[in-house]
Amino acid sequence: MQLDRTIAPPYRIIQTIHFPDFNTIYLDNGLPLHVINIGEQPVVRLECIFEAGTWFEKQPGASYFAIKMLTEGTSATTSVGISAAFDRVGAFTDLSHSPDRVGIVVYCLARFLPEVLPLVQELIATASFPDKEWEDLRNITLQNLRVNQQKNSFLATVQLRASLFGKEHPYGRSQSEERITNLKKEEAQAHYAQYMQRNGYRIVLSGQVGEAEIQVVNKYLGQAVDLTLDQSEAVPPAFPAAIEPALVEKPESLQSSIRYGKRLFTRKHPDYYQLLVANELLGGYFGSRLMKNIREEKGLTYGISSSVVTYRHEGYFTIGTDVKKEFTQQTLDEIRKEIQILQTEPVGAEELQNVKNFMAGEFAGSLNTAFDIADRQKILLLEGLPADFFEQYVRQIHATSPEDILRMFNTYLQPDDMTEVVVGGK
């Protein structure tokens, strides 16, 4: 039968998404192991997640260097030996760092988990911070920073976060040459000892996980004693967001990077779902208001977007784009105009429904693998969200009305309350 390409295929609006449950098991020493047993291939991902990010630092930069040094040597194995041991079994490792937490991530075939776990336990318990590797890491970090500091987009994002939270706040703090140079190895080691070596942590095991994999995790990670999952922390002082525009002149630059944003809230806020829909409508996807106006109609940029960023304690809204210098002020004016339109004119039913359908479909499409699902489940665990948070996601999106959109823009996204950052020039 010949396919009639003049007839669009049928489609179905996604109304609900069912999330598979995770299983929490406590190891012999009390550490929580969260198991997400999904997947047809015999592959697993092991994550050890520590509450040890920038938020917990006593010395700026200590958390980043503490986690990055874990694979640079232990009391028994050199950095070359560690790398070779993971390579022998085809394991891939990553060391993650964020303002809230740090982590060790290992991907491997399930049958090699008994060979991977002793090495992971060794990294956590006996990282040695050798001098040569410490200096190498510092030099690499300095070089990467110098490269990034030549990029307007990097500088604009750093400046926006500093303006919103304060440059000494964990969410507004960024690396600098002075901080990297002045950080002592002993300070990074102290952070590692307090928040990683002696503190408890969460373990997430996802993929094709059976009883054998659970038992081997307990064998190697469940025997260390005197570990408690202590999440107490010092609360940093609150810094008022800077509303005054920030302009970083770069005469040699042909383009300007624009960042426009406001300090907001976490996923626990009752208006979080509605704010996501408002953001998507404004600049969250290719058919958004900002893209249609500033890219398609006026040709001022190749791309412009808005997003909602959430951390454990706070969050923020941001708009970002890069334009030729001479278009900077016009672009800022058009951004404000689009926000003001959404403050005063109810969005049409068809446009809003298209946004909802896109968000629901994109969310469903982001759950293709066991690791994708585990990433969502991790958010529930780490942020203390209700078990049905993501199942409510699609329902709440579809329940958002034009009146909700007006309320979001008038309550949270007033242009006069936004912080404006331009790097390049006007």
Helices and strands as residue ranges (DSSP letters): E 23-26, E 32-37, E 43-50, G 54-56, H 62-68, G 70-72, H 79-88, E 92-97, E 102-109, G 110-112, H 113-126, H 131-148, H 152-165, H 177-182, H 185-192, I 193-197, E 202-207, H 211-221, E 246-249, E 255-264, H 272-279, I 280-284, H 289-290, I 291-297, E 304-310, E 315-324, G 325-327, H 328-344, H 349-365, H 370-383, H 389-399, H 402-411, G 415-417, E 419-424
